[in-house]
Amino acid sequence: MTGKTHAICGTVTMLAITAVSFRGLPIDGHTYLPAVGLLSVAAGSYMPDIDLHRSKMGQRHKFISKHLTHRGITHTLLFPVIFIVAMLMTAAAKIPVLPELIMGFNVGWVVHILADLCNRKGVPLLWPLYRRRVHIAAFLTSTWHEYVFIILWLGVNVACVFFLLR
């Protein structure tokens, strides 16, 4: 998927999370305000492609992109788990706003991985336990397939919001 697709899907998902939990998400003694995460979700949506030298993130951080394989470690569950721990630690430390920004960033990162799961190339989701790339669909990047994917992603998010708010 392209960077724009990742940003659109991440933002749509964060908007859906905000819609169903506008008053906040109580987790482990802290009430997260998902609307704040809208500020960081697009960055999180782009960041897994820091390993791709042609991407915006890869161009800005060439010292990283030249040492990583595309759809390698940044497309596993490792970083989302690290961000969850960071989110909980900053919330426990009563640091204002930062847990929500980490949450938004993480939602963007996870949505990026989910979108790439729908591409024929797949992702090494369970690395290092399972090194093979997995995929659940075969949408092609930079074709009409990608537009269909965006519409489907939007539809699923809208359906989830309606289901959860009724």
Order of alpha helices (4+ residues) and beta strands (2+ residues): alpha-beta-beta-alpha-alpha-alpha-alpha-alpha-alpha-alpha
